[in-house]
Amino acid sequence: MPPYHPPTEEMLALLDEVLSAERHLAALPGLDGPLLPLLRDILPEAGRLAAGVLAPLNRIGDEEGCRLQNGTVHMPRGFDAAYQAFTEGGWGGLSQPAEWGGQGLPRIAQILLDEMVSSANFAFGLLPGLTRGVAEALERHGSPALKALYLPKLVSGEWAGAMVLTEPQAGTDLGLLRCRAEPGPEGSWRLTGSKIFITGGDHELAPNIIHMVLARLPDAPAGVRGISLFLVPKYLPGPDGEPAARNAMAPSALERKMGIHGSPTCAMSYDGATAWLVGAPHRGLQAMFTMMNAERLFVGIQGLGVAEAAYQGAVAYARERLQGRAPGQESGPAQPILVHPDVRRMLLTIRAFTGAARGLALWTALQMETAARHPEPAARARADRLVALMTPVIKAGFTDLGFEATVLAQQVFGGHGYIRDHGMEQLVRDARIAQIYEGTNGVQAMDLAGRKLALEDGAAAREFFALVRESLEEATAVAGAADLATPLAAALARLEGATERLRRRAAADPAETGAAAADYLRLFLLVALGWMWLRMALAALRTGAREERHRRWLDVAGFFHRRILPQSVALDLALAEGAAPVMALPEALF
């Protein structure tokens, strides 16, 4: 596995020079002092943890995997010490409220930590990521008693968390789930049923694991309107709040998977397990979406993180591997494969994704802070709409391009990428799951093209398009920006036209949304990444491109706008054809 080098300077430069994060956060109440000086101390420490502790365990986790013995899941060698280092360092509570023992830092700090952990050890990062999601759902919807008992230990990472939705017959359609809850003593409930695909459902890294489980009450109506959310601890807390009696729940199997072997994916059985209701009866799906939306952003960052790791491995190999000669050179010694145009194309395609995606993720994190902290209701509502709009774009778009990045990086290695020696094939296998869990990317595309475009009569999309136009207007006053602004303006026009066309057609035929969704999300993503590259280029041009990173931003932005953004033309043509080429075909064809 190639060594991982955390791109902390790039992260800080984006926050400072492109996103003006300090100024943005200074306008929001509830934050103490300047953030960037603090991040200059925190991010290198996070990078050392990722590169020095987690990355060396990545292959070990893949090769050893998890084992289920005598009803307990055992983790790969070294994961227990790494988890202890993670929790003792306070990383689990980085962005959690200080009220519950967290550090209360803005979401941008969490995004950057998540990227580094995902680059270093994709499988390991799932455990603290899910624990944070459980804590956020409990903090938002739990009773005061449940929050007081469970939140401090979840926020610290002393106890772990798991999200428990899927059943054999109920995947995307959660209305089909059968897990049931019966009344128990003293306001508790008894859960009975089976679940599958439960990441972190059981392990020994933490003395307790808190499951958030979707189930039905005895009087529940059919479908998704009859789902409730329950907190189910692996061990029931005793009078002192510490784990005591084992609850009536256990892993029945470990799923045999393509990748993320270092993460325990369990089939779980609940046999009258003691549970407590979280939120209102029959409103569990709404409460769970607090957790799911946070996890969808986290999964998008996983796609970014694994792409960064793949790029670092591939570019190092391309500099060292001697094969052939540069075009036009017919003799002489073999040269590094970096001289070959196709190798450069593959590497630049990855770089064109990771550079802008990091900026787009951080911009979204700043909007999350505005939505949570701004004193003006209208500003909070606008930011919340933008975050809702970008959530499926980041989840699906980043994981699609993240997987494609690992395949491109593997291709740079040729045959050496297909064998285990260099670690590329593990990155390909690990990255694949991110397109599937937390709602498949097709479902995310449907969410964007359906619900999110219709949000407040299209307000969210119009607000985003206006932001892109603002940057295009800024570019008219910056020398050298026209080469980037012109293709972006054309792509934006295509996106706006496709948006209006889709809204009009979907009103007449609901199948239009599903037929267009995947292509529409990719078109939206290309414009969003192009917008971020333009912002990065403007920041570089205003300084005279005095730093090496500024010249790099300009070079990669040029590649994106000339070689990647033109894909918007083909996507627009495909979208213009509507649903007929998909839905008018006879079923017998399939």
C-alpha positions as CSV (number, residue, x, y, z in Angstrom):
1,M,0.0,0.0,0.0
2,P,1.5,3.4,-1.0
3,P,2.3,5.8,1.8
4,Y,-0.4,8.5,2.5
5,H,0.6,12.2,2.6
6,P,-2.2,14.3,4.1
7,P,-2.8,17.4,1.9
8,T,-3.2,19.7,4.9
9,E,-1.7,22.8,3.2
10,E,-4.1,22.5,0.3
11,M,-7.0,22.2,2.7
12,L,-5.9,25.3,4.6
13,A,-5.4,27.3,1.4
14,L,-8.9,26.5,0.1
15,L,-10.4,27.7,3.4
16,D,-8.3,30.9,3.5
17,E,-7.8,32.0,-0.1
18,V,-10.9,30.6,-1.9
19,L,-13.7,30.3,0.6
20,S,-12.8,33.1,3.0
21,A,-13.9,30.8,5.8
22,E,-12.7,33.0,8.6
23,R,-14.8,35.9,7.4
24,H,-17.8,33.6,6.8
25,L,-17.6,32.2,10.3
26,A,-17.0,35.5,12.0
27,A,-20.5,36.6,11.0
28,L,-22.0,33.7,12.9
29,P,-22.7,33.7,16.6
30,G,-21.5,30.9,18.9
31,L,-18.0,30.4,17.6
32,D,-15.0,31.3,19.8
33,G,-12.2,33.2,18.1
34,P,-10.4,32.7,14.7
35,L,-10.6,29.2,13.4
36,L,-7.7,29.0,10.9
37,P,-4.9,29.3,13.4
38,L,-6.5,26.5,15.4
39,L,-6.8,24.3,12.3
40,R,-3.2,24.9,11.5
41,D,-2.5,23.1,14.7
42,I,-5.2,20.5,14.5
43,L,-5.0,19.3,10.9
44,P,-1.3,18.2,11.0
45,E,-2.1,16.2,14.2
46,A,-5.0,14.6,12.4
47,G,-2.8,13.9,9.5
48,R,-0.2,12.2,11.7
49,L,-2.9,10.0,13.1
50,A,-4.2,9.1,9.7
51,A,-0.8,8.5,8.0
52,G,1.0,7.0,11.0
53,V,-1.6,5.0,12.8
54,L,-4.5,4.2,10.5
55,A,-2.8,3.8,7.1
56,P,-0.5,1.0,8.2
57,L,-3.5,-1.0,9.2
58,N,-5.3,-0.6,5.9
59,R,-3.9,-3.7,4.3
60,I,-4.0,-5.7,7.5
61,G,-7.7,-5.0,7.9
62,D,-8.3,-6.1,4.3
63,E,-6.2,-9.3,4.5
64,E,-7.3,-10.4,8.0
65,G,-10.8,-9.2,8.0
66,C,-13.3,-9.6,10.9
67,R,-14.2,-12.9,12.5
68,L,-17.4,-14.0,14.3
69,Q,-16.6,-16.4,17.1
70,N,-19.0,-17.5,19.9
71,G,-21.4,-14.7,19.2
72,T,-18.7,-11.9,19.2
73,V,-17.0,-10.1,16.3
74,H,-13.3,-9.8,16.5
75,M,-11.5,-7.1,14.7
76,P,-8.3,-7.2,12.7
77,R,-4.9,-6.9,14.4
78,G,-4.1,-3.4,15.5
79,F,-7.6,-1.9,15.2
80,D,-8.2,-1.9,19.0
81,A,-5.1,0.2,19.6
82,A,-6.0,2.5,16.7
83,Y,-9.5,3.0,18.0
84,Q,-8.2,3.8,21.4
85,A,-5.8,6.4,20.0
86,F,-8.6,7.9,18.0
87,T,-10.9,8.2,21.0
88,E,-8.3,9.3,23.5
89,G,-7.2,12.0,21.1
90,G,-10.8,13.5,21.2
91,W,-11.3,13.0,17.4
92,G,-14.7,11.5,17.8
93,G,-16.1,14.7,19.3
94,L,-14.4,17.2,17.0
95,S,-17.6,18.8,15.8
96,Q,-19.9,17.6,18.5
97,P,-21.5,20.0,21.0
98,A,-19.4,21.0,24.0
99,E,-22.5,20.4,26.1
100,W,-22.0,16.7,25.7
101,G,-18.2,16.7,25.9
102,G,-17.4,17.5,22.3
103,Q,-15.1,20.2,21.0
104,G,-17.8,22.1,19.2
105,L,-15.7,23.0,16.1
106,P,-17.4,23.9,12.8
107,R,-18.2,21.2,10.4
108,I,-15.3,22.1,8.1
109,A,-12.9,20.6,10.7
110,Q,-15.0,17.4,10.6
111,I,-15.0,17.2,6.8
112,L,-11.3,17.4,6.6
113,L,-10.7,14.8,9.4
114,D,-13.1,12.5,7.6
115,E,-11.3,12.9,4.3
116,M,-7.9,12.0,5.9
117,V,-9.3,9.0,7.7
118,S,-11.0,7.8,4.5
119,S,-7.8,8.1,2.6
120,A,-5.8,6.3,5.2
121,N,-8.2,3.5,6.1
122,F,-11.6,3.5,4.5
123,A,-12.9,0.6,6.6
124,F,-11.8,2.0,10.0
125,G,-13.4,5.3,9.4
126,L,-16.9,3.8,9.2
127,L,-17.0,3.1,12.9
128,P,-16.5,6.7,14.2
129,G,-18.5,8.1,11.3
130,L,-21.6,6.0,12.3
131,T,-21.1,6.8,16.0
132,R,-21.2,10.5,15.2
133,G,-24.4,9.9,13.2
134,V,-26.1,8.1,16.1
135,A,-25.1,10.9,18.5
136,E,-26.5,13.6,16.1
137,A,-29.8,11.7,15.8
138,L,-30.1,11.2,19.6
139,E,-29.2,14.8,20.3
140,R,-31.9,16.1,17.9
141,H,-34.7,13.6,18.8
142,G,-33.9,11.8,22.1
143,S,-35.5,12.4,25.5
144,P,-33.5,14.3,28.1
145,A,-33.0,11.1,30.0
146,L,-31.6,9.2,27.0
147,K,-29.4,12.1,26.0
148,A,-27.9,12.4,29.5
149,L,-27.2,8.7,29.8
150,Y,-25.8,8.0,26.3
151,L,-24.6,11.2,24.6
152,P,-21.4,11.9,26.6
153,K,-20.1,8.4,25.9
154,L,-21.1,8.4,22.2
155,V,-19.5,11.9,21.7
156,S,-16.3,10.8,23.4
157,G,-16.2,7.6,21.4
158,E,-16.1,5.5,24.5
159,W,-19.2,3.8,23.3
160,A,-19.8,3.2,19.6
161,G,-23.0,3.5,17.5
162,A,-24.6,1.7,14.6
163,M,-27.5,2.5,12.2
164,V,-29.9,-0.4,11.8
165,L,-32.4,-0.1,8.9
166,T,-32.2,-2.9,6.3
167,E,-34.0,-6.2,6.4
168,P,-33.8,-9.1,3.9
169,Q,-37.1,-8.0,2.2
170,A,-36.8,-4.2,3.0
171,G,-33.9,-2.4,1.4
172,T,-34.6,0.9,-0.3
173,D,-38.3,0.4,0.4
174,L,-38.3,0.7,4.2
175,G,-42.1,0.5,4.2
176,L,-41.7,-3.3,3.9
177,L,-39.8,-3.7,7.2
178,R,-41.2,-6.2,9.8
179,C,-39.1,-5.7,12.9
180,R,-41.6,-5.1,15.7
181,A,-41.7,-3.5,19.1
182,E,-43.9,-4.6,22.0
183,P,-44.4,-2.6,25.2
184,G,-42.0,-3.4,28.0
185,P,-41.7,-2.3,31.6
186,E,-41.1,1.3,32.7
187,G,-41.6,2.8,29.3
188,S,-39.2,0.5,27.5
189,W,-40.0,-1.7,24.5
190,R,-39.1,-5.2,23.4
191,L,-37.7,-5.5,19.9
192,T,-37.9,-8.7,17.8
193,G,-36.7,-9.2,14.3
194,S,-33.7,-9.6,11.9
195,K,-31.6,-7.0,10.2
196,I,-28.9,-7.2,7.6
197,F,-26.0,-5.1,6.3
198,I,-25.4,-3.5,9.7
199,T,-22.0,-1.8,9.6
200,G,-20.4,-1.9,13.1
201,G,-23.2,-4.0,14.4
202,D,-20.8,-5.8,16.7
203,H,-17.2,-5.6,17.7
204,E,-14.9,-5.4,20.7
205,L,-13.4,-1.9,20.1
206,A,-15.9,-0.3,22.6
207,P,-17.4,-1.7,25.7
208,N,-20.9,-0.9,24.4
209,I,-22.5,-0.3,21.0
210,I,-25.7,1.7,20.7
211,H,-28.0,0.6,17.9
212,M,-30.5,3.0,16.3
213,V,-33.1,0.6,15.0
214,L,-36.2,1.1,12.8
215,A,-39.2,-1.0,13.9
216,R,-43.0,-1.0,14.1
217,L,-45.2,-0.5,17.1
218,P,-48.2,-2.8,17.5
219,D,-50.7,-0.1,16.2
220,A,-48.4,1.0,13.4
221,P,-50.1,1.9,10.1
222,A,-48.7,0.2,7.0
223,G,-45.8,1.6,5.0
224,V,-43.2,4.2,5.9
225,R,-45.8,6.1,8.0
226,G,-45.7,3.3,10.6
227,I,-42.0,3.2,11.3
228,S,-40.6,4.2,14.7
229,L,-37.0,4.7,15.9
230,F,-35.5,2.9,18.9
231,L,-32.3,3.0,20.9
232,V,-31.0,-0.5,21.6
233,P,-27.8,-0.9,23.6
234,K,-25.7,-4.0,23.3
235,Y,-25.3,-3.9,27.1
236,L,-28.0,-2.4,29.3
237,P,-26.5,0.3,31.5
238,G,-26.5,-0.5,35.3
239,P,-27.4,2.0,38.0
240,D,-23.9,3.6,37.7
241,G,-24.5,4.1,33.9
242,E,-21.8,1.5,33.0
243,P,-22.5,-1.6,30.8
244,A,-24.1,-4.4,32.8
245,A,-26.4,-7.1,31.5
246,R,-26.1,-8.2,27.9
247,N,-29.2,-7.2,25.9
248,A,-31.2,-9.8,23.9
249,M,-29.4,-9.1,20.6
250,A,-26.5,-10.7,18.8
251,P,-24.8,-10.9,15.4
252,S,-26.0,-14.0,13.5
253,A,-23.5,-13.7,10.7
254,L,-20.9,-11.6,9.1
255,E,-21.6,-10.6,5.5
256,R,-19.0,-11.8,3.0
257,K,-18.1,-8.8,1.0
258,M,-16.2,-7.5,-2.0
259,G,-14.3,-4.9,0.1
260,I,-14.1,-3.0,3.4
261,H,-13.0,-6.3,5.0
262,G,-11.8,-4.4,8.1
263,S,-15.3,-3.2,8.8
264,P,-17.7,-5.6,10.5
265,T,-20.9,-5.8,8.4
266,C,-23.3,-7.9,10.5
267,A,-26.6,-9.7,10.2
268,M,-28.3,-8.9,13.5
269,S,-31.0,-10.8,15.5
270,Y,-33.1,-9.0,18.1
271,D,-35.0,-11.5,20.4
272,G,-37.0,-9.3,22.6
273,A,-34.2,-6.8,23.1
274,T,-34.8,-3.9,25.5
275,A,-35.2,-0.7,23.7
276,W,-36.3,2.9,24.1
277,L,-38.3,5.0,21.7
278,V,-36.4,8.0,20.1
279,G,-38.7,10.7,18.9
280,A,-42.4,10.5,18.3
281,P,-44.2,7.2,17.6
282,H,-44.5,6.4,13.8
283,R,-42.1,9.3,13.1
284,G,-38.9,7.2,13.1
285,L,-38.0,7.7,9.5
286,Q,-38.0,11.5,10.0
287,A,-35.7,11.1,13.0
288,M,-33.5,8.6,11.2
289,F,-33.0,11.0,8.3
290,T,-31.2,13.3,10.7
291,M,-28.6,10.6,10.8
292,M,-28.9,9.5,7.2
293,N,-28.3,12.9,5.8
294,A,-25.2,13.4,7.9
295,E,-24.0,9.9,6.8
296,R,-24.7,10.7,3.1
297,L,-22.3,13.7,3.3
298,F,-19.8,11.5,5.2
299,V,-20.0,8.9,2.4
300,G,-19.4,11.5,-0.2
301,I,-16.2,12.5,1.6
302,Q,-15.2,8.8,1.6
303,G,-15.3,9.0,-2.2
304,L,-13.1,12.0,-2.1
305,G,-10.7,10.4,0.4
306,V,-10.2,7.2,-1.5
307,A,-9.7,9.1,-4.7
308,E,-7.0,11.2,-3.1
309,A,-5.2,8.0,-1.8
310,A,-5.5,6.4,-5.3
311,Y,-4.0,9.5,-6.9
312,Q,-1.1,9.7,-4.5
313,G,-0.2,6.0,-5.2
314,A,-0.6,6.3,-9.0
315,V,1.3,9.5,-9.5
316,A,4.2,8.2,-7.4
317,Y,4.3,5.1,-9.5
318,A,4.1,7.1,-12.7
319,R,7.2,9.0,-11.8
320,E,9.2,5.9,-11.0
321,R,8.0,3.3,-13.5
322,L,10.2,3.3,-16.6
323,Q,8.4,2.1,-19.8
324,G,8.8,3.4,-23.3
325,R,9.7,7.0,-24.3
326,A,7.9,10.3,-24.8
327,P,6.0,10.8,-28.1
328,G,8.4,11.6,-30.9
329,Q,11.4,10.0,-29.2
330,E,12.3,6.9,-31.0
331,S,15.5,6.0,-29.2
332,G,17.2,6.4,-25.8
333,P,16.6,4.9,-22.4
334,A,13.2,4.1,-21.0
335,Q,11.5,7.1,-19.4
336,P,8.9,7.4,-16.5
337,I,5.4,6.6,-17.8
338,L,4.4,10.1,-16.7
339,V,5.6,11.2,-20.2
340,H,2.8,9.3,-21.9
341,P,-0.3,11.3,-22.8
342,D,-2.8,8.7,-21.6
343,V,-1.2,8.4,-18.2
344,R,-1.3,12.1,-17.9
345,R,-5.0,12.1,-18.9
346,M,-5.8,9.6,-16.2
347,L,-3.9,11.4,-13.5
348,L,-5.3,14.8,-14.4
349,T,-8.9,13.4,-14.5
350,I,-8.5,12.3,-10.8
351,R,-6.9,15.6,-9.8
352,A,-9.6,17.5,-11.6
353,F,-12.1,15.7,-9.3
354,T,-10.3,15.8,-6.0
355,G,-9.2,19.5,-6.1
356,A,-12.6,20.9,-6.8
357,A,-14.5,18.3,-4.7
358,R,-12.6,19.3,-1.6
359,G,-13.5,22.9,-2.1
360,L,-17.2,22.1,-2.8
361,A,-17.4,19.9,0.3
362,L,-15.9,22.7,2.5
363,W,-18.3,25.3,0.9
364,T,-21.2,23.0,1.8
365,A,-19.9,22.6,5.4
366,L,-19.9,26.4,5.7
367,Q,-23.5,26.5,4.5
368,M,-24.3,24.0,7.3
369,E,-22.8,26.4,9.8
370,T,-24.9,29.2,8.4
371,A,-28.1,27.0,8.6
372,A,-27.4,26.2,12.2
373,R,-26.1,29.5,13.6
374,H,-27.1,32.6,11.5
375,P,-29.3,35.0,13.4
376,E,-31.6,35.7,10.5
377,P,-34.2,33.1,9.7
378,A,-34.1,33.8,6.0
379,A,-30.4,33.3,5.8
380,R,-30.7,30.0,7.8
381,A,-33.5,28.8,5.5
382,R,-31.5,29.7,2.3
383,A,-28.4,27.9,3.6
384,D,-30.5,24.9,4.6
385,R,-31.9,24.7,1.1
386,L,-28.5,24.8,-0.4
387,V,-27.2,22.0,1.9
388,A,-30.3,19.9,1.0
389,L,-29.6,20.4,-2.7
390,M,-26.0,19.5,-2.5
391,T,-26.4,16.4,-0.3
392,P,-27.3,14.0,-3.1
393,V,-24.8,15.7,-5.4
394,I,-22.0,15.1,-3.0
395,K,-23.1,11.6,-1.9
396,A,-23.7,10.2,-5.4
397,G,-21.4,12.5,-7.5
398,F,-18.3,12.1,-5.2
399,T,-18.7,8.4,-4.8
400,D,-19.2,7.8,-8.5
401,L,-16.1,9.8,-9.4
402,G,-14.3,8.4,-6.4
403,F,-14.8,4.9,-7.7
404,E,-13.8,6.0,-11.2
405,A,-10.7,7.6,-9.8
406,T,-9.6,4.3,-8.2
407,V,-10.1,2.5,-11.5
408,L,-8.1,5.1,-13.3
409,A,-5.3,4.9,-10.7
410,Q,-5.3,1.1,-11.0
411,Q,-5.0,1.5,-14.8
412,V,-1.9,3.7,-14.4
413,F,-0.2,0.7,-12.8
414,G,-1.2,-1.6,-15.6
415,G,-0.9,-5.3,-14.6
416,H,0.8,-4.2,-11.3
417,G,-2.5,-2.5,-10.3
418,Y,-4.4,-5.8,-10.6
419,I,-2.3,-7.7,-8.1
420,R,-2.2,-7.0,-4.4
421,D,1.4,-5.8,-4.1
422,H,0.6,-2.0,-4.7
423,G,-2.8,-1.8,-2.9
424,M,-4.7,-0.4,-5.9
425,E,-7.1,-3.3,-6.2
426,Q,-8.0,-2.9,-2.6
427,L,-8.9,0.7,-3.1
428,V,-11.1,-0.3,-6.1
429,R,-12.9,-2.9,-4.0
430,D,-13.3,-0.6,-1.0
431,A,-14.6,2.3,-3.0
432,R,-17.3,0.4,-4.6
433,I,-19.6,0.2,-1.6
434,A,-19.9,4.0,-1.3
435,Q,-22.0,4.0,-4.4
436,I,-24.4,1.6,-2.7
437,Y,-24.9,2.2,1.0
438,E,-26.8,5.2,2.6
439,G,-29.1,5.1,-0.4
440,T,-27.9,3.9,-3.8
441,N,-26.7,6.6,-6.1
442,G,-29.7,6.0,-8.3
443,V,-31.9,6.9,-5.4
444,Q,-29.7,9.9,-4.7
445,A,-30.2,11.1,-8.3
446,M,-33.9,10.6,-8.0
447,D,-33.8,12.7,-4.8
448,L,-32.0,15.5,-6.6
449,A,-34.1,15.4,-9.8
450,G,-37.4,15.0,-7.9
451,R,-37.6,16.3,-4.4
452,K,-34.7,18.7,-4.3
453,L,-35.6,20.5,-7.6
454,A,-39.2,20.9,-6.4
455,L,-38.0,22.3,-3.0
456,E,-39.9,25.5,-2.5
457,D,-40.9,25.7,-6.1
458,G,-37.3,25.4,-7.3
459,A,-35.8,28.0,-5.0
460,A,-32.7,25.9,-4.0
461,A,-31.6,25.3,-7.6
462,R,-32.2,28.9,-8.6
463,E,-30.1,30.1,-5.6
464,F,-27.3,27.8,-6.6
465,F,-27.4,28.9,-10.2
466,A,-27.3,32.5,-9.0
467,L,-24.1,31.8,-7.1
468,V,-22.4,30.4,-10.2
469,R,-23.5,33.5,-12.2
470,E,-22.0,35.7,-9.5
471,S,-18.6,34.0,-9.9
472,L,-18.9,34.3,-13.7
473,E,-19.5,38.0,-13.3
474,E,-16.5,38.4,-11.0
475,A,-14.4,36.6,-13.7
476,T,-15.1,39.4,-16.2
477,A,-13.0,41.8,-14.2
478,V,-10.0,39.4,-13.8
479,A,-7.5,39.1,-16.5
480,G,-7.0,35.6,-17.8
481,A,-10.2,34.2,-16.4
482,A,-12.2,34.2,-19.7
483,D,-10.9,30.9,-20.9
484,L,-12.5,29.3,-17.8
485,A,-15.6,31.4,-17.5
486,T,-16.8,30.9,-21.1
487,P,-17.1,27.1,-21.0
488,L,-18.6,27.3,-17.5
489,A,-21.2,29.8,-18.6
490,A,-22.2,27.5,-21.5
491,A,-22.5,24.5,-19.2
492,L,-24.6,26.5,-16.7
493,A,-26.9,27.4,-19.5
494,R,-27.3,23.8,-20.4
495,L,-28.0,22.9,-16.8
496,E,-30.6,25.6,-16.4
497,G,-32.3,24.5,-19.6
498,A,-32.2,20.9,-18.6
499,T,-33.7,21.8,-15.2
500,E,-36.6,23.7,-16.6
501,R,-37.2,21.0,-19.3
502,L,-37.2,18.3,-16.6
503,R,-39.6,20.1,-14.3
504,R,-42.0,20.6,-17.2
505,R,-41.9,17.1,-18.5
506,A,-42.0,15.5,-15.0
507,A,-45.3,17.3,-14.3
508,A,-46.8,15.4,-17.3
509,D,-45.1,12.1,-16.8
510,P,-43.5,10.9,-13.5
511,A,-41.2,8.5,-15.4
512,E,-39.3,11.5,-16.8
513,T,-37.7,12.1,-13.4
514,G,-36.3,8.6,-13.1
515,A,-35.2,8.4,-16.7
516,A,-33.3,11.6,-16.4
517,A,-32.0,11.4,-12.8
518,A,-28.5,9.9,-13.2
519,D,-27.5,12.0,-16.2
520,Y,-29.0,15.1,-14.6
521,L,-27.0,14.6,-11.4
522,R,-23.8,14.2,-13.4
523,L,-24.5,17.4,-15.3
524,F,-25.2,19.2,-12.0
525,L,-22.0,17.9,-10.5
526,L,-19.9,19.0,-13.5
527,V,-21.2,22.5,-13.2
528,A,-20.6,22.6,-9.5
529,L,-17.1,21.3,-9.9
530,G,-16.5,23.8,-12.7
531,W,-17.8,26.6,-10.4
532,M,-15.3,25.6,-7.7
533,W,-12.4,25.4,-10.2
534,L,-13.3,28.9,-11.4
535,R,-13.3,30.2,-7.8
536,M,-9.9,28.6,-7.2
537,A,-8.5,30.0,-10.5
538,L,-9.8,33.5,-9.6
539,A,-8.1,33.3,-6.2
540,A,-4.8,32.3,-8.0
541,L,-5.1,35.0,-10.7
542,R,-5.7,37.8,-8.1
543,T,-2.4,37.0,-6.4
544,G,-0.5,36.8,-9.7
545,A,-0.2,33.0,-9.3
546,R,2.8,33.6,-7.0
547,E,2.7,30.2,-5.3
548,E,3.2,26.8,-6.8
549,R,-0.2,25.7,-5.7
550,H,-1.8,28.7,-7.6
551,R,-0.1,27.7,-10.8
552,R,-1.3,24.1,-10.1
553,W,-4.9,25.3,-9.6
554,L,-4.8,27.2,-12.9
555,D,-3.3,24.2,-14.8
556,V,-5.8,21.7,-13.5
557,A,-8.7,24.1,-13.8
558,G,-7.8,24.5,-17.5
559,F,-7.8,20.8,-18.0
560,F,-11.2,20.4,-16.3
561,H,-12.8,23.1,-18.3
562,R,-11.3,21.9,-21.6
563,R,-11.5,18.1,-21.2
564,I,-14.0,17.3,-18.6
565,L,-16.7,20.0,-18.7
566,P,-17.5,19.4,-22.4
567,Q,-19.1,16.2,-21.2
568,S,-22.0,18.5,-20.3
569,V,-22.8,18.7,-24.1
570,A,-23.4,15.0,-24.4
571,L,-25.4,14.8,-21.1
572,D,-27.7,17.7,-22.3
573,L,-28.3,15.9,-25.6
574,A,-29.2,12.7,-23.8
575,L,-31.5,14.5,-21.3
576,A,-33.3,16.2,-24.2
577,E,-34.4,12.8,-25.5
578,G,-36.6,12.3,-22.4
579,A,-37.9,9.0,-21.0
580,A,-39.0,7.4,-24.3
581,P,-35.7,5.7,-25.2
582,V,-35.9,4.0,-21.8
583,M,-39.5,3.5,-21.0
584,A,-41.1,3.0,-24.4
585,L,-39.3,-0.3,-24.9
586,P,-41.2,-3.6,-24.4
587,E,-40.5,-5.5,-21.2
588,A,-39.8,-8.6,-23.2
589,L,-36.6,-6.8,-24.4
590,F,-35.1,-7.3,-21.0
